[in-house]
């Protein structure tokens, strides 16, 4: 196969990184005094969930990953201050339409699944299938890490 | 072969020929040597030459040999009609003429035939490779052939001979049109055309051993040269295919490429992936290669792909294969991540598994966030008491997280890790709860107080973070240090921005 191919890097930071970020976001939630008068549980839940995702995106490397970048961008829509995106050194090539058209002809089985995956993974719409796979791998790792952190928190905070 | 020789005399256009006033020597020559009744055409062929020049030279040569006075038409025609008596003399002449033919000087006779017609070239081509004249048996043959050898001795002549060869297959012409080096062409095609019996195999036999070492150079050099730079091996194919007359050569090339690809397959597909624009390059490469006859100028970074034996060398299919391999590689990566994917075989099922796993993880996050929100409500009563114990517990909590980090490093079984951690958690419930609650409590007291306790809470949190910093690992230190290094005010604003 590709002998000189670069190895795909899907390293994620350790759990404590995720924990720190998540706790920070939670404390931020506290600051906003949301839980004083909860109108709906749903609202609070959504807030926490959003905080979880954002913190995960930050912990996973901020804007260096496509999915995290898309996540942060999505989250920043509602805010006044936009999340700062560092200037990218490399030029991003947007070849969505051409790639998608071409890739539709390839292995339609794979492409159907890739389409579903694109709906799941944030920012997947602009990715080609192979890139999508990479992002999915990293995303899965980060998600599982975040789940672990939250589980620990819940376990720690839940009544005995 | 002889028949071929003289068969081809019919080809030359008769328009160029005129009955000569002289050049009788030549006429004699051919008249004597030609067993073929089609002598007229041969004569005509002779006449088309540069008559004056030839005649003078030939006459002088003859005169040096022949005792008789300078030959004239009448003499020689008489000689032709002389029959047996004169035949002996004539045969002698022929022999001597043959000898003359071998001399360098007499080459000029034939060497100056730049305006030689196409017909002459017919003779030149087969004559390029005949053996050097031997004496006895092939005397006549030699005589017959030697003048033509002289013709072909002129390299430019041979070149033109090849070009306008009446053997001329279309492939030949086609090849010359493609501006390949002519000498190789001549060699190959002459030899190929000579042995008309064995066309393709001989050609292949000739070409493949020739070409294979000739890969860096030679007639395929132009096309092959694009290979290291360009994308694939289909350049020779694509350049060959547009000319439909390339039937023989195309198939020959394909065979060659088949062999070549087999050898290269052993080396392994040489591929060099570029940073991010590989898709772009592939796109361009595909577009270029599909229609051009000339090899496209490859961009800087390129994916180098070798066509494997028995596989299509189409540009699209090659790119397809590259992409599929990439995807397959990533799927293997994902397979390791997703638990329970080892049993599943096949891309479709595996992808379904992966999608299910991602969905389950996302659902888990949502569920846990729901739980957290509910937990936060119940935890509101916790107070500063917990905060006191915080300082004691933080290092242990830090260590706990660190242990978890180590575990995550060691294995890739996430569920197992989760279980382990839960076990740890459950085994040391009380201190765990205390320890985990402490930062949470510090956060929650603010909401409890419903006052402006957020600042102290923040400070407490930053204290806890600094505590972390003291006992933490390097990453934690770096990450936390970044947060702590900032002004607390700035940090609060920053934290506001986070959400």
Interface residues (C-beta under 8 A of the other chain):
Chain A: X1 X2 X3 X4 X5 X6 X8 X10 X13 X14 X15 X16 X17 X19 X20 X23 X24 X25 X26 X27 X28 X29 X30 X31 X32 X33 X35 X36 X38 X41 X44 X45 X47 X48 X49 X50 X51 X52 X53 X54 X55 X58 X75 X79 X81 X83 X90 X91 X92 X93 X95 X98 X99 X103 X106 X107 X109 X110 X113 X114 X116 X117 X120 X121 X128 X129 X130 X133 X134 X136 X137 X139 X140 X141 X143 X144 X145 X146 X147 X148 X150 X151 X152 X153 X154 X155 X156 X157 X158 X159 X160
Chain B: X268 X269 X270 X271 X272 X273 X275 X276 X277 X279 X280 X283 X320 X323 X324 X325 X326 X327 X329 X330 X331 X333 X334 X337 X338 X347 X348 X351 X352 X354 X355 X357 X358 X359 X361 X362 X364 X365 X366 X368 X369 X370 X371 X372 X373 X374 X375 X376 X377 X378 X379 X380 X398 X401 X402 X404 X405 X408 X409 X414 X417 X418 X421 X422 X425 X429 X432 X433 X435 X436 X437 X439 X440 X443 X444 X446 X447 X450 X454 X457 X458 X461 X465 X468 X472 X473 X475 X476 X479 X480 X483 X492 X495 X496 X497 X498 X499
